[in-house]
Amino acid sequence: VNGLAKLSSCTTSTRLIYDKWVVFDDNVFVSGLTSNSKDPKRFQVPPFTLTAGHTYQIQLGVTNDPANNFASVIGQIFVAFGEVVATISGGVSRQNPIDRETILDGSSSLDLSFAPNAVDQAGVLTYEWTCIELSATTFGVDCSGLINDVTAPTITIAAENGVFVIGDSYEFGLRVSSVFGTARQSSTTTTLKVSGRNT
C-alpha cells in the first residue's frame, strides 16, 4: 500500500513527516504489525502476514513541519482466499506390479491462502479419494472399496488384493476441500496400470 500527502497551498510549512502506519483487523487494532519497507510512504509486509477472508484498515499519519499539524488517511484491504491445489505425488500415470502395494500420496495438496509448510497447512484441507476401473469389460465400475480410508491424505492398497487384474488400468481421483471459505476445492486424478509380478 502506498500513501502520499501534499502540503496545502496556504500553509507555511516546508516539510512533511510520515509518522507511522497503523493497522486494524475488522476495526480492531493490531499491535506489533509494522511495515518492513524502508520507504515511509509504503506499507509492506511479508506474504501470509495478513489473514485470508479478513478486511484490514490501514492508516497513515502525517505531520507538517514546523506547524506540527497532523492528518491521517485510511485505506481498506480485503484479503482474498487463494486457490486450492490438489496434487497426487508421482504424476498423472504410473505402473505398479500386482504383487507390490500401491501408495498414493495427496499430502502435497495445498490451500494457497496459507504458507506452504506443514505447520500452517495442518488441518486446512479435507480429502476424498475415489477409484473407477478403466478396462474394456468393467469400464466405469466403482473400485473405491479398495481404499482403506477415503478421507486420508495418503492411501495404501494391499498387493494381491483380488481386484486388480494384470494389464488393466484404474483411475484414482482425489478431491481436496478447504475448511475455510465456501466451496473452495480442487480435484485431480492419476491412472494406475497393473503389471505382472516382480521376478
Beta strands, then each sheet from edge to edge (+ up, - down):
strand 1: 15-25
strand 2: 28-29
strand 3: 55-65
strand 4: 70-78
strand 5: 84-85
strand 6: 93-97
strand 7: 102-105
strand 8: 110-111
strand 9: 125-133
strand 10: 154-157
strand 11: 169-178
strand 12: 185-195
sheet 1: 2+ 1- 3+ 4-
sheet 2: 5+ 8-
sheet 3: 6+ 12+ 11- 9+
sheet 4: 7+ 10-
end
